[in-house]
Amino acid sequence: MTQIAFSQFWYWLIVCAVICYLIGCFNFAVLISHIKNRDIRNVGSGNPGTMNMTRTFGLKIGAINFFCDVIKGGLPAVIAWIIFKDYVFEGTDVLVSDFMRYFCGVFVIIGHIFPVTMRFKGGKGIASTMGLFAFALPCEQWWYFPIAVVFLFGVLGYIALTEWGSMGSLIGVAGLTVWQAALFVVRYENELVNAWVITLFMILLLINLLTWIAHRKNIYKLLAGEEHHTSVRKHKKN
């Protein structure tokens, strides 16, 4: 492993943050809805995301949108891992790739939720967040990928059975975060007070906070018993 000092590395943080934020700003829901001669922002809940796309255009279009956002959230993390996988931070055993794949991922999510191209009113970031974890985890071990896929389909199954889309989404993100955090706790058990490790855990926490903030209205409705159900059976025929 090659050690890298912050003085050799800081500009990568800026470049990756800007590029990943702009990637996040690209909204597939808006693109697909325009292809369908509609603007998803003017239909249903107005949210340019998978749930509203499913309610408006049906399950197939919703699934296409979901997997496009999954790839958008995951691919930058994989690229970051490839670029930095042979580096550790100077004076530590902390892998630069561990930090950078989630650093890149969180800026994709920020771009998705707060896109400058859409007056900072974007989607809720669930699919992109799940994509981040689904792609980033297998960078460590290939067999994490089928586990991540099973987890994703488990979340979709929960939503299909309970019809609680927001609840299922938040549970999915929290579960994937705990899984990755546990792996990092084991990996860096002797360096848990290292600044890079602490920042990495803060990024994982930020990912969850962003999704909760994006779902704040849904959470209020859930607590008030007013949240709309997301019925797969209803939209499957569309």
Secondary structure, DSSP 8 states (H G I E B T S, - for coil): -EEE-GGGTHHHHHHHHHHHHHHHH--HHHHHHHHTT--GGGSTT---SHHHHHHHH-HHHHHHHHHHHHHHHHHHHHHHHHHHTTEEETTS--BHHHHHHHHHHHHHHHHHHS-GGGTT-----HHHHHHHHHHHGGGT-TTHHHHHHHHHHHHHHHHHHH--HHHHHHHHHHHHHHHHHHHHHHHTTT-TTSHHHHHHHHHHHHHHHHHHHHTHHHHHHHHHT------HHHHHT-
